[in-house]
Amino acid sequence: MEKKRCCKVRRLKVVNIGLQGFAESLRKQGVKVAQVNWRPPRKLDSEIKNLLDELL
């Protein structure tokens, strides 16, 4: 007798935001991946900004 599945099995599709390594790992496993190259906005603390201004 054949077992019936309770849920329909679908292929996984992923949108990866940020680290390329995660997307590469998923692709190696046959997962369809869309990669978004995103970085958080840089916000410099005033003390760090002043130090960088002095160095540069």
C-alpha distance matrix in Angstrom:
0.0 3.8 6.5 9.4 12.9 15.6 18.3 19.2 20.1 23.7 26.1 28.8 32.3 35.3 39.0 40.9 44.3 46.7 45.9 44.9 43.2 40.3 39.7 40.0 37.4 34.9 35.6 35.0 31.5 30.9 31.6 33.8 37.0 40.1 43.1 45.9 49.1 50.4 52.8 54.1 57.6 60.4 62.6 65.5 67.2 70.9 71.9 69.6 70.8 74.4 73.7 72.0 75.0 77.4 75.5 75.2
3.8 0.0 3.8 6.4 9.6 12.8 15.1 15.6 16.4 19.9 22.3 25.1 28.6 31.6 35.3 37.2 40.7 43.2 42.4 41.4 39.8 36.9 36.2 36.5 34.1 31.4 32.1 31.7 28.1 27.4 28.0 30.0 33.3 36.4 39.4 42.2 45.4 46.8 49.2 50.6 54.1 56.9 59.2 62.1 63.9 67.6 68.6 66.3 67.4 71.0 70.4 68.6 71.5 74.0 72.1 71.8
6.5 3.8 0.0 3.8 6.5 9.5 12.1 13.3 14.2 17.9 20.4 22.9 26.4 29.3 32.9 34.8 38.2 40.6 39.9 39.2 37.7 34.6 34.0 34.6 32.1 29.4 30.4 30.2 26.5 26.0 26.2 28.3 31.3 34.4 37.3 39.9 43.1 44.3 46.6 47.8 51.3 54.0 56.2 59.2 60.8 64.5 65.5 63.3 64.5 68.1 67.5 65.9 68.8 71.2 69.5 69.2
9.4 6.4 3.8 0.0 3.8 6.4 9.0 10.2 11.9 15.5 18.5 21.0 24.4 27.3 30.8 33.0 36.2 38.9 38.6 37.9 36.7 33.5 32.8 33.7 31.4 28.4 29.4 29.7 26.0 25.2 24.9 26.7 29.6 32.4 35.4 37.9 41.3 42.3 44.7 45.8 49.2 52.1 54.2 57.3 59.0 62.7 63.9 61.7 62.8 66.4 66.0 64.4 67.1 69.7 68.1 67.7
12.9 9.6 6.5 3.8 0.0 3.8 5.5 7.1 8.6 12.4 15.4 17.6 21.0 23.7 27.2 29.3 32.6 35.3 35.0 34.5 33.3 30.0 29.4 30.5 28.2 25.1 26.4 26.8 23.1 22.4 21.8 23.6 26.3 29.1 32.0 34.4 37.7 38.7 41.0 42.1 45.5 48.4 50.5 53.6 55.2 58.9 60.1 58.0 59.0 62.7 62.3 60.6 63.4 66.0 64.4 64.0
15.6 12.8 9.5 6.4 3.8 0.0 3.8 7.0 9.4 12.8 16.1 17.7 20.9 23.4 26.6 28.8 31.8 34.7 34.7 34.6 33.6 30.1 29.6 31.2 28.9 25.8 27.3 28.1 24.5 23.8 22.6 24.2 26.5 29.0 31.8 33.9 37.2 37.8 40.1 40.8 44.2 47.1 49.0 52.2 53.7 57.4 58.7 56.7 57.8 61.4 61.2 59.7 62.4 65.0 63.6 63.3
18.3 15.1 12.1 9.0 5.5 3.8 0.0 3.8 6.2 9.3 12.7 14.2 17.2 19.8 23.0 25.4 28.4 31.3 31.5 31.3 30.6 27.0 26.4 28.1 26.1 22.8 24.2 25.4 21.8 20.9 19.4 20.7 23.0 25.3 28.2 30.3 33.7 34.4 36.7 37.6 40.9 43.9 45.9 49.1 50.8 54.4 55.8 53.8 54.7 58.4 58.2 56.6 59.2 61.9 60.5 60.1
19.2 15.6 13.3 10.2 7.1 7.0 3.8 0.0 3.8 6.4 10.1 12.3 15.1 18.1 21.4 24.0 27.2 30.2 30.4 29.9 29.4 26.0 24.8 26.4 24.8 21.3 22.3 23.6 20.2 18.7 17.3 18.2 20.8 23.1 26.3 28.5 32.0 33.1 35.7 36.9 40.1 43.2 45.4 48.7 50.6 54.2 55.7 53.5 54.2 57.9 57.8 55.9 58.5 61.3 59.8 59.1
20.1 16.4 14.2 11.9 8.6 9.4 6.2 3.8 0.0 3.8 6.9 9.3 12.5 15.6 19.1 21.5 24.9 27.7 27.5 26.8 26.1 22.8 21.6 23.0 21.2 17.8 18.7 19.9 16.4 15.0 13.8 15.1 17.9 20.6 23.7 26.2 29.6 30.8 33.5 34.9 38.2 41.2 43.6 46.7 48.7 52.3 53.7 51.3 52.1 55.8 55.5 53.5 56.2 58.9 57.2 56.6
23.7 19.9 17.9 15.5 12.4 12.8 9.3 6.4 3.8 0.0 3.8 6.3 9.1 12.4 15.9 18.5 21.9 24.8 24.9 24.0 23.7 20.5 18.9 20.4 19.2 15.6 16.2 17.9 14.8 12.9 11.2 11.8 14.6 17.1 20.3 22.8 26.3 27.7 30.5 32.1 35.3 38.4 40.9 44.1 46.3 49.8 51.3 48.9 49.4 53.2 52.9 50.9 53.4 56.2 54.5 53.7
26.1 22.3 20.4 18.5 15.4 16.1 12.7 10.1 6.9 3.8 0.0 3.8 6.5 10.0 13.6 15.9 19.5 22.2 22.1 20.8 20.5 17.5 15.6 16.9 15.9 12.2 12.5 14.3 11.5 9.3 7.5 8.3 11.3 14.1 17.3 20.2 23.5 25.2 28.1 30.0 33.3 36.3 39.0 42.1 44.4 47.9 49.3 46.7 47.2 50.9 50.5 48.3 50.9 53.6 51.8 50.9
28.8 25.1 22.9 21.0 17.6 17.7 14.2 12.3 9.3 6.3 3.8 0.0 3.8 6.6 10.3 12.5 16.0 18.7 18.6 17.7 17.5 14.3 12.6 14.5 13.5 9.7 10.7 13.0 10.4 8.9 5.9 6.8 8.8 11.7 14.5 17.1 20.4 21.9 24.6 26.4 29.8 32.7 35.3 38.4 40.7 44.2 45.6 43.0 43.6 47.3 46.9 44.8 47.3 50.1 48.3 47.6
32.3 28.6 26.4 24.4 21.0 20.9 17.2 15.1 12.5 9.1 6.5 3.8 0.0 3.8 7.1 9.8 13.3 16.2 16.6 15.6 16.2 13.2 10.9 13.3 13.3 9.6 10.2 13.3 11.7 9.8 6.2 5.0 6.0 8.1 11.3 13.8 17.2 18.8 21.8 23.8 26.9 30.0 32.7 35.9 38.4 41.8 43.3 40.7 41.0 44.8 44.6 42.3 44.7 47.5 45.9 44.9
35.3 31.6 29.3 27.3 23.7 23.4 19.8 18.1 15.6 12.4 10.0 6.6 3.8 0.0 3.8 6.1 9.5 12.5 13.1 12.6 13.4 10.3 8.4 11.5 11.7 8.5 9.8 13.1 12.1 11.2 7.4 6.3 4.8 6.3 8.5 10.7 14.0 15.3 18.2 20.0 23.3 26.3 29.0 32.1 34.6 38.0 39.5 36.9 37.3 41.0 40.8 38.6 41.0 43.8 42.2 41.3
39.0 35.3 32.9 30.8 27.2 26.6 23.0 21.4 19.1 15.9 13.6 10.3 7.1 3.8 0.0 3.8 6.5 9.8 11.3 11.2 13.0 10.3 8.4 12.0 13.1 10.6 11.6 15.2 15.0 14.1 10.5 8.7 5.8 4.8 6.0 7.3 10.7 11.8 14.9 16.8 19.9 23.0 25.8 29.0 31.6 34.9 36.6 34.0 34.1 37.9 37.8 35.5 37.8 40.8 39.3 38.2
40.9 37.2 34.8 33.0 29.3 28.8 25.4 24.0 21.5 18.5 15.9 12.5 9.8 6.1 3.8 0.0 3.8 6.4 7.6 7.9 9.7 7.3 6.1 9.9 11.0 9.6 11.1 14.2 14.6 14.6 11.4 10.4 6.8 6.1 5.0 6.1 8.6 9.6 12.2 14.4 17.8 20.5 23.4 26.4 29.0 32.4 33.8 31.0 31.4 35.1 34.8 32.5 34.9 37.8 36.1 35.2
44.3 40.7 38.2 36.2 32.6 31.8 28.4 27.2 24.9 21.9 19.5 16.0 13.3 9.5 6.5 3.8 0.0 3.8 6.7 8.3 10.7 9.1 8.8 12.3 13.7 13.0 14.4 17.4 18.1 18.2 15.2 14.0 10.3 8.6 6.2 4.8 6.4 6.2 8.6 10.7 14.0 16.8 19.7 22.7 25.4 28.7 30.3 27.6 27.8 31.5 31.4 29.1 31.5 34.4 32.9 32.0
46.7 43.2 40.6 38.9 35.3 34.7 31.3 30.2 27.7 24.8 22.2 18.7 16.2 12.5 9.8 6.4 3.8 0.0 3.8 6.3 8.9 8.5 9.0 11.8 13.5 13.7 15.1 17.6 18.8 19.5 16.9 16.1 12.3 10.9 7.7 6.3 5.4 5.1 6.5 9.2 12.6 14.7 17.9 20.5 23.2 26.6 27.8 24.9 25.2 28.9 28.5 26.1 28.7 31.4 29.7 28.9
45.9 42.4 39.9 38.6 35.0 34.7 31.5 30.4 27.5 24.9 22.1 18.6 16.6 13.1 11.3 7.6 6.7 3.8 0.0 3.8 5.5 5.9 7.4 9.3 10.7 11.9 13.4 15.2 16.8 18.0 16.0 15.8 12.4 12.0 8.8 8.9 7.9 8.5 9.2 11.9 15.3 16.8 19.9 22.1 24.7 28.1 28.8 25.7 26.4 30.0 29.0 26.8 29.6 32.0 30.0 29.4
44.9 41.4 39.2 37.9 34.5 34.6 31.3 29.9 26.8 24.0 20.8 17.7 15.6 12.6 11.2 7.9 8.3 6.3 3.8 0.0 3.8 5.5 5.3 6.3 8.8 10.2 10.7 12.5 14.7 15.6 14.1 13.8 10.5 10.4 7.3 8.8 8.1 10.2 11.7 14.9 18.0 19.6 22.9 25.0 27.8 31.1 31.8 28.5 29.0 32.5 31.5 29.0 31.7 34.1 31.8 31.0
43.2 39.8 37.7 36.7 33.3 33.6 30.6 29.4 26.1 23.7 20.5 17.5 16.2 13.4 13.0 9.7 10.7 8.9 5.5 3.8 0.0 3.8 5.4 5.1 6.2 8.7 9.9 10.7 12.8 14.6 13.5 14.3 11.6 12.6 10.3 12.2 11.8 13.5 14.5 17.3 20.6 21.9 25.1 26.9 29.4 32.8 33.2 29.9 30.8 34.2 32.8 30.5 33.5 35.6 33.2 32.7
40.3 36.9 34.6 33.5 30.0 30.1 27.0 26.0 22.8 20.5 17.5 14.3 13.2 10.3 10.3 7.3 9.1 8.5 5.9 5.5 3.8 0.0 3.8 5.5 5.2 6.4 8.7 10.1 11.1 12.9 11.1 12.1 9.6 11.1 9.4 11.5 12.1 13.5 14.8 17.2 20.8 22.5 25.5 27.7 30.0 33.6 34.2 31.2 32.1 35.6 34.5 32.4 35.4 37.6 35.5 35.0
39.7 36.2 34.0 32.8 29.4 29.6 26.4 24.8 21.6 18.9 15.6 12.6 10.9 8.4 8.4 6.1 8.8 9.0 7.4 5.3 5.4 3.8 0.0 3.8 5.5 5.2 6.2 8.7 10.0 10.7 8.8 9.0 6.2 7.8 6.7 9.7 11.0 13.2 15.4 18.2 21.6 23.6 26.8 29.2 31.9 35.3 36.2 33.1 33.6 37.2 36.3 33.9 36.6 39.1 36.9 36.1
40.0 36.5 34.6 33.7 30.5 31.2 28.1 26.4 23.0 20.4 16.9 14.5 13.3 11.5 12.0 9.9 12.3 11.8 9.3 6.3 5.1 5.5 3.8 0.0 3.8 5.4 5.1 6.3 8.8 10.0 9.5 10.3 8.5 10.5 9.5 12.6 13.3 15.9 17.8 20.9 24.1 25.8 29.1 31.2 33.9 37.2 37.8 34.6 35.2 38.7 37.5 35.0 37.8 40.0 37.5 36.8
37.4 34.1 32.1 31.4 28.2 28.9 26.1 24.8 21.2 19.2 15.9 13.5 13.3 11.7 13.1 11.0 13.7 13.5 10.7 8.8 6.2 5.2 5.5 3.8 0.0 3.8 5.5 5.3 6.7 9.1 8.9 11.0 9.9 12.7 12.1 15.1 16.1 18.1 19.7 22.3 25.9 27.5 30.6 32.7 35.0 38.5 38.9 35.8 36.8 40.2 38.9 36.7 39.7 41.8 39.3 38.9
34.9 31.4 29.4 28.4 25.1 25.8 22.8 21.3 17.8 15.6 12.2 9.7 9.6 8.5 10.6 9.6 13.0 13.7 11.9 10.2 8.7 6.4 5.2 5.4 3.8 0.0 3.8 5.4 5.2 6.6 5.3 7.6 7.2 10.5 11.0 14.3 16.1 18.1 20.2 22.7 26.3 28.3 31.4 33.8 36.2 39.7 40.5 37.5 38.3 41.9 40.8 38.6 41.4 43.8 41.5 41.0
35.6 32.1 30.4 29.4 26.4 27.3 24.2 22.3 18.7 16.2 12.5 10.7 10.2 9.8 11.6 11.1 14.4 15.1 13.4 10.7 9.9 8.7 6.2 5.1 5.5 3.8 0.0 3.8 5.2 5.0 5.0 6.4 6.6 9.9 10.7 14.4 16.2 18.9 21.4 24.3 27.6 29.7 32.9 35.4 38.0 41.4 42.2 39.1 39.6 43.2 42.2 39.7 42.4 44.7 42.4 41.5
35.0 31.7 30.2 29.7 26.8 28.1 25.4 23.6 19.9 17.9 14.3 13.0 13.3 13.1 15.2 14.2 17.4 17.6 15.2 12.5 10.7 10.1 8.7 6.3 5.3 5.4 3.8 0.0 3.8 5.5 7.4 9.7 10.4 13.6 14.2 17.8 19.1 21.7 23.9 26.7 30.1 31.9 35.1 37.3 39.8 43.3 43.8 40.6 41.4 44.8 43.5 41.1 43.9 46.1 43.5 42.8
31.5 28.1 26.5 26.0 23.1 24.5 21.8 20.2 16.4 14.8 11.5 10.4 11.7 12.1 15.0 14.6 18.1 18.8 16.8 14.7 12.8 11.1 10.0 8.8 6.7 5.2 5.2 3.8 0.0 3.8 5.7 9.1 10.6 14.3 15.5 19.0 20.9 23.1 25.3 27.9 31.4 33.4 36.4 38.8 41.2 44.7 45.3 42.2 43.2 46.7 45.5 43.2 46.1 48.3 45.9 45.4
30.9 27.4 26.0 25.2 22.4 23.8 20.9 18.7 15.0 12.9 9.3 8.9 9.8 11.2 14.1 14.6 18.2 19.5 18.0 15.6 14.6 12.9 10.7 10.0 9.1 6.6 5.0 5.5 3.8 0.0 3.8 6.5 9.1 12.8 14.7 18.4 20.7 23.2 25.9 28.5 31.9 34.2 37.4 39.9 42.5 45.9 46.8 43.7 44.4 48.0 47.0 44.6 47.3 49.7 47.4 46.5
31.6 28.0 26.2 24.9 21.8 22.6 19.4 17.3 13.8 11.2 7.5 5.9 6.2 7.4 10.5 11.4 15.2 16.9 16.0 14.1 13.5 11.1 8.8 9.5 8.9 5.3 5.0 7.4 5.7 3.8 0.0 3.8 6.1 9.9 12.1 15.6 18.3 20.5 23.2 25.7 29.1 31.6 34.6 37.4 39.9 43.4 44.4 41.5 42.1 45.7 45.0 42.6 45.3 47.8 45.7 44.9
33.8 30.0 28.3 26.7 23.6 24.2 20.7 18.2 15.1 11.8 8.3 6.8 5.0 6.3 8.7 10.4 14.0 16.1 15.8 13.8 14.3 12.1 9.0 10.3 11.0 7.6 6.4 9.7 9.1 6.5 3.8 0.0 3.8 7.0 10.0 13.4 16.4 18.9 22.0 24.6 27.7 30.4 33.6 36.5 39.2 42.5 43.9 41.0 41.2 44.9 44.4 41.9 44.3 47.0 45.0 43.9
37.0 33.3 31.3 29.6 26.3 26.5 23.0 20.8 17.9 14.6 11.3 8.8 6.0 4.8 5.8 6.8 10.3 12.3 12.4 10.5 11.6 9.6 6.2 8.5 9.9 7.2 6.6 10.4 10.6 9.1 6.1 3.8 0.0 3.8 6.3 9.7 12.6 15.0 18.2 20.8 23.9 26.6 29.8 32.7 35.4 38.7 40.1 37.2 37.4 41.1 40.6 38.1 40.5 43.2 41.3 40.2
40.1 36.4 34.4 32.4 29.1 29.0 25.3 23.1 20.6 17.1 14.1 11.7 8.1 6.3 4.8 6.1 8.6 10.9 12.0 10.4 12.6 11.1 7.8 10.5 12.7 10.5 9.9 13.6 14.3 12.8 9.9 7.0 3.8 0.0 3.8 6.7 10.0 12.4 15.9 18.6 21.4 24.3 27.5 30.5 33.4 36.6 38.2 35.3 35.2 38.9 38.7 36.1 38.2 41.1 39.4 38.0
43.1 39.4 37.3 35.4 32.0 31.8 28.2 26.3 23.7 20.3 17.3 14.5 11.3 8.5 6.0 5.0 6.2 7.7 8.8 7.3 10.3 9.4 6.7 9.5 12.1 11.0 10.7 14.2 15.5 14.7 12.1 10.0 6.3 3.8 0.0 3.8 6.4 9.2 12.5 15.5 18.3 21.0 24.3 27.1 30.1 33.3 34.8 31.8 31.7 35.4 35.1 32.4 34.5 37.4 35.6 34.3
45.9 42.2 39.9 37.9 34.4 33.9 30.3 28.5 26.2 22.8 20.2 17.1 13.8 10.7 7.3 6.1 4.8 6.3 8.9 8.8 12.2 11.5 9.7 12.6 15.1 14.3 14.4 17.8 19.0 18.4 15.6 13.4 9.7 6.7 3.8 0.0 3.8 5.9 9.5 12.4 14.9 17.7 21.0 24.0 27.1 30.1 31.9 29.0 28.7 32.4 32.4 29.7 31.7 34.8 33.2 31.8
49.1 45.4 43.1 41.3 37.7 37.2 33.7 32.0 29.6 26.3 23.5 20.4 17.2 14.0 10.7 8.6 6.4 5.4 7.9 8.1 11.8 12.1 11.0 13.3 16.1 16.1 16.2 19.1 20.9 20.7 18.3 16.4 12.6 10.0 6.4 3.8 0.0 3.8 7.0 10.4 12.7 15.0 18.6 21.2 24.5 27.4 29.0 26.0 25.5 29.2 29.1 26.3 28.3 31.3 29.6 28.1
50.4 46.8 44.3 42.3 38.7 37.8 34.4 33.1 30.8 27.7 25.2 21.9 18.8 15.3 11.8 9.6 6.2 5.1 8.5 10.2 13.5 13.5 13.2 15.9 18.1 18.1 18.9 21.7 23.1 23.2 20.5 18.9 15.0 12.4 9.2 5.9 3.8 0.0 3.8 6.8 9.2 11.9 15.2 18.1 21.2 24.2 26.0 23.2 22.8 26.6 26.7 24.1 26.1 29.2 27.9 26.6
52.8 49.2 46.6 44.7 41.0 40.1 36.7 35.7 33.5 30.5 28.1 24.6 21.8 18.2 14.9 12.2 8.6 6.5 9.2 11.7 14.5 14.8 15.4 17.8 19.7 20.2 21.4 23.9 25.3 25.9 23.2 22.0 18.2 15.9 12.5 9.5 7.0 3.8 0.0 3.8 6.3 8.5 11.8 14.6 17.7 20.7 22.3 19.5 19.4 23.1 23.1 20.7 22.9 25.9 24.7 23.7
54.1 50.6 47.8 45.8 42.1 40.8 37.6 36.9 34.9 32.1 30.0 26.4 23.8 20.0 16.8 14.4 10.7 9.2 11.9 14.9 17.3 17.2 18.2 20.9 22.3 22.7 24.3 26.7 27.9 28.5 25.7 24.6 20.8 18.6 15.5 12.4 10.4 6.8 3.8 0.0 3.8 6.3 9.0 12.2 14.9 18.1 20.0 17.6 17.5 21.3 21.7 19.7 21.9 24.9 24.1 23.4
57.6 54.1 51.3 49.2 45.5 44.2 40.9 40.1 38.2 35.3 33.3 29.8 26.9 23.3 19.9 17.8 14.0 12.6 15.3 18.0 20.6 20.8 21.6 24.1 25.9 26.3 27.6 30.1 31.4 31.9 29.1 27.7 23.9 21.4 18.3 14.9 12.7 9.2 6.3 3.8 0.0 3.8 6.3 9.7 12.8 15.5 17.8 15.7 15.0 18.8 19.6 17.6 19.2 22.6 22.2 21.2
60.4 56.9 54.0 52.1 48.4 47.1 43.9 43.2 41.2 38.4 36.3 32.7 30.0 26.3 23.0 20.5 16.8 14.7 16.8 19.6 21.9 22.5 23.6 25.8 27.5 28.3 29.7 31.9 33.4 34.2 31.6 30.4 26.6 24.3 21.0 17.7 15.0 11.9 8.5 6.3 3.8 0.0 3.8 6.3 9.7 12.4 14.4 12.0 11.4 15.2 15.9 13.9 15.7 18.9 18.5 17.8
62.6 59.2 56.2 54.2 50.5 49.0 45.9 45.4 43.6 40.9 39.0 35.3 32.7 29.0 25.8 23.4 19.7 17.9 19.9 22.9 25.1 25.5 26.8 29.1 30.6 31.4 32.9 35.1 36.4 37.4 34.6 33.6 29.8 27.5 24.3 21.0 18.6 15.2 11.8 9.0 6.3 3.8 0.0 3.8 6.5 9.3 11.7 10.1 9.5 13.2 14.4 13.2 14.8 17.9 18.2 17.9
65.5 62.1 59.2 57.3 53.6 52.2 49.1 48.7 46.7 44.1 42.1 38.4 35.9 32.1 29.0 26.4 22.7 20.5 22.1 25.0 26.9 27.7 29.2 31.2 32.7 33.8 35.4 37.3 38.8 39.9 37.4 36.5 32.7 30.5 27.1 24.0 21.2 18.1 14.6 12.2 9.7 6.3 3.8 0.0 3.7 6.2 8.2 6.4 5.9 9.5 10.7 9.9 11.5 14.4 14.9 15.0
67.2 63.9 60.8 59.0 55.2 53.7 50.8 50.6 48.7 46.3 44.4 40.7 38.4 34.6 31.6 29.0 25.4 23.2 24.7 27.8 29.4 30.0 31.9 33.9 35.0 36.2 38.0 39.8 41.2 42.5 39.9 39.2 35.4 33.4 30.1 27.1 24.5 21.2 17.7 14.9 12.8 9.7 6.5 3.7 0.0 3.8 5.5 5.3 6.1 8.7 10.0 10.6 12.2 14.4 15.4 16.3
70.9 67.6 64.5 62.7 58.9 57.4 54.4 54.2 52.3 49.8 47.9 44.2 41.8 38.0 34.9 32.4 28.7 26.6 28.1 31.1 32.8 33.6 35.3 37.2 38.5 39.7 41.4 43.3 44.7 45.9 43.4 42.5 38.7 36.6 33.3 30.1 27.4 24.2 20.7 18.1 15.5 12.4 9.3 6.2 3.8 0.0 3.8 5.5 4.9 6.1 8.7 9.8 10.3 12.4 14.3 15.2
71.9 68.6 65.5 63.9 60.1 58.7 55.8 55.7 53.7 51.3 49.3 45.6 43.3 39.5 36.6 33.8 30.3 27.8 28.8 31.8 33.2 34.2 36.2 37.8 38.9 40.5 42.2 43.8 45.3 46.8 44.4 43.9 40.1 38.2 34.8 31.9 29.0 26.0 22.3 20.0 17.8 14.4 11.7 8.2 5.5 3.8 0.0 3.8 5.4 5.2 6.3 8.7 9.9 10.8 12.6 14.4
69.6 66.3 63.3 61.7 58.0 56.7 53.8 53.5 51.3 48.9 46.7 43.0 40.7 36.9 34.0 31.0 27.6 24.9 25.7 28.5 29.9 31.2 33.1 34.6 35.8 37.5 39.1 40.6 42.2 43.7 41.5 41.0 37.2 35.3 31.8 29.0 26.0 23.2 19.5 17.6 15.7 12.0 10.1 6.4 5.3 5.5 3.8 0.0 3.8 5.4 5.1 6.1 8.5 9.9 10.6 12.2
70.8 67.4 64.5 62.8 59.0 57.8 54.7 54.2 52.1 49.4 47.2 43.6 41.0 37.3 34.1 31.4 27.8 25.2 26.4 29.0 30.8 32.1 33.6 35.2 36.8 38.3 39.6 41.4 43.2 44.4 42.1 41.2 37.4 35.2 31.7 28.7 25.5 22.8 19.4 17.5 15.0 11.4 9.5 5.9 6.1 4.9 5.4 3.8 0.0 3.8 5.5 5.1 6.1 8.7 9.9 10.5
74.4 71.0 68.1 66.4 62.7 61.4 58.4 57.9 55.8 53.2 50.9 47.3 44.8 41.0 37.9 35.1 31.5 28.9 30.0 32.5 34.2 35.6 37.2 38.7 40.2 41.9 43.2 44.8 46.7 48.0 45.7 44.9 41.1 38.9 35.4 32.4 29.2 26.6 23.1 21.3 18.8 15.2 13.2 9.5 8.7 6.1 5.2 5.4 3.8 0.0 3.8 5.4 5.0 6.3 8.7 10.0
73.7 70.4 67.5 66.0 62.3 61.2 58.2 57.8 55.5 52.9 50.5 46.9 44.6 40.8 37.8 34.8 31.4 28.5 29.0 31.5 32.8 34.5 36.3 37.5 38.9 40.8 42.2 43.5 45.5 47.0 45.0 44.4 40.6 38.7 35.1 32.4 29.1 26.7 23.1 21.7 19.6 15.9 14.4 10.7 10.0 8.7 6.3 5.1 5.5 3.8 0.0 3.8 5.4 5.2 6.3 8.7
72.0 68.6 65.9 64.4 60.6 59.7 56.6 55.9 53.5 50.9 48.3 44.8 42.3 38.6 35.5 32.5 29.1 26.1 26.8 29.0 30.5 32.4 33.9 35.0 36.7 38.6 39.7 41.1 43.2 44.6 42.6 41.9 38.1 36.1 32.4 29.7 26.3 24.1 20.7 19.7 17.6 13.9 13.2 9.9 10.6 9.8 8.7 6.1 5.1 5.4 3.8 0.0 3.8 5.4 5.1 6.1
75.0 71.5 68.8 67.1 63.4 62.4 59.2 58.5 56.2 53.4 50.9 47.3 44.7 41.0 37.8 34.9 31.5 28.7 29.6 31.7 33.5 35.4 36.6 37.8 39.7 41.4 42.4 43.9 46.1 47.3 45.3 44.3 40.5 38.2 34.5 31.7 28.3 26.1 22.9 21.9 19.2 15.7 14.8 11.5 12.2 10.3 9.9 8.5 6.1 5.0 5.4 3.8 0.0 3.8 5.5 5.2
77.4 74.0 71.2 69.7 66.0 65.0 61.9 61.3 58.9 56.2 53.6 50.1 47.5 43.8 40.8 37.8 34.4 31.4 32.0 34.1 35.6 37.6 39.1 40.0 41.8 43.8 44.7 46.1 48.3 49.7 47.8 47.0 43.2 41.1 37.4 34.8 31.3 29.2 25.9 24.9 22.6 18.9 17.9 14.4 14.4 12.4 10.8 9.9 8.7 6.3 5.2 5.4 3.8 0.0 3.8 5.6
75.5 72.1 69.5 68.1 64.4 63.6 60.5 59.8 57.2 54.5 51.8 48.3 45.9 42.2 39.3 36.1 32.9 29.7 30.0 31.8 33.2 35.5 36.9 37.5 39.3 41.5 42.4 43.5 45.9 47.4 45.7 45.0 41.3 39.4 35.6 33.2 29.6 27.9 24.7 24.1 22.2 18.5 18.2 14.9 15.4 14.3 12.6 10.6 9.9 8.7 6.3 5.1 5.5 3.8 0.0 3.8
75.2 71.8 69.2 67.7 64.0 63.3 60.1 59.1 56.6 53.7 50.9 47.6 44.9 41.3 38.2 35.2 32.0 28.9 29.4 31.0 32.7 35.0 36.1 36.8 38.9 41.0 41.5 42.8 45.4 46.5 44.9 43.9 40.2 38.0 34.3 31.8 28.1 26.6 23.7 23.4 21.2 17.8 17.9 15.0 16.3 15.2 14.4 12.2 10.5 10.0 8.7 6.1 5.2 5.6 3.8 0.0
